[in-house]
Amino acid sequence: MAETLSNLYPWIKALHIISVITWMAGIFYLPRLFVYHVELTENSDVPAKTFETMERKLLRIIMNPAMIATWTFGGLLISTPGIVDWSQGWPWVKATMVLIMTWFHHWLGRRRKELANGTCQTTSKTFRLMNEVPTLLMIVIVFMVVVKPF
């Protein structure tokens, strides 16, 4: 198994990067859709069905599979011998940031259901602030993986 993972390492790494980019694109866009959705429903009686459809499809068709692929290929990468030295600090920080990103993904999923049910109490201002969370997490993750500061 170890030899197979080592031989496939460049392919697994490429698929992991593609998955992460796809996941991040959705995780950046969905909160912005929520801002527009909330502002539309606050300022008019127009049904937000178009937003609900966009949000549902973005989450289910793009973000969920991308998150699963990210975790799958990431798991294969850390299973590849010699790739991650867990005695260093950076992999632990990165792993923590990925767990927080995953929590954020699920937080967005719960808000999507609330918006669809008309029970969402989250304001557009909160969604705007929460839209910055993945950027901060991404910055830390990239620095941990590329710079490996500790």
WOFENDA-V898873 format. One record per residue. RES is the residue in three letters. NEAR is the number of other C-alpha atoms within 8 Angstrom. Layout:
res & near
RES & NEAR
RES & NEAR
This chain:
res & near
MET & 4
ALA & 8
GLU & 6
THR & 7
LEU & 13
SER & 9
ASN & 7
LEU & 8
TYR & 10
PRO & 7
TRP & 7
ILE & 11
LYS & 11
ALA & 8
LEU & 9
HIS & 12
ILE & 9
ILE & 8
SER & 12
VAL & 11
ILE & 8
THR & 11
TRP & 14
MET & 9
ALA & 8
GLY & 12
ILE & 11
PHE & 11
TYR & 8
LEU & 12
PRO & 13
ARG & 11
LEU & 10
PHE & 12
VAL & 13
TYR & 9
HIS & 10
VAL & 11
GLU & 9
LEU & 10
THR & 11
GLU & 6
ASN & 6
SER & 6
ASP & 5
VAL & 6
PRO & 5
ALA & 9
LYS & 6
THR & 6
PHE & 9
GLU & 11
THR & 8
MET & 8
GLU & 12
ARG & 9
LYS & 9
LEU & 11
LEU & 12
ARG & 9
ILE & 8
ILE & 12
MET & 13
ASN & 10
PRO & 9
ALA & 12
MET & 12
ILE & 8
ALA & 10
THR & 13
TRP & 8
THR & 8
PHE & 12
GLY & 10
GLY & 8
LEU & 10
LEU & 12
ILE & 9
SER & 9
THR & 11
PRO & 9
GLY & 5
ILE & 8
VAL & 7
ASP & 7
TRP & 7
SER & 4
GLN & 8
GLY & 8
TRP & 11
PRO & 12
TRP & 9
VAL & 10
LYS & 12
ALA & 8
THR & 8
MET & 12
VAL & 10
LEU & 8
ILE & 9
MET & 10
THR & 9
TRP & 8
PHE & 9
HIS & 9
HIS & 8
TRP & 8
LEU & 10
GLY & 9
ARG & 8
ARG & 10
ARG & 12
LYS & 8
GLU & 10
LEU & 11
ALA & 8
ASN & 7
GLY & 6
THR & 7
CYS & 8
GLN & 4
THR & 7
THR & 8
SER & 11
LYS & 7
THR & 8
PHE & 13
ARG & 11
LEU & 8
MET & 8
ASN & 11
GLU & 8
VAL & 8
PRO & 12
THR & 9
LEU & 8
LEU & 12
MET & 9
ILE & 8
VAL & 10
ILE & 12
VAL & 9
PHE & 10
MET & 13
VAL & 10
VAL & 6
VAL & 7
LYS & 8
PRO & 6
PHE & 5
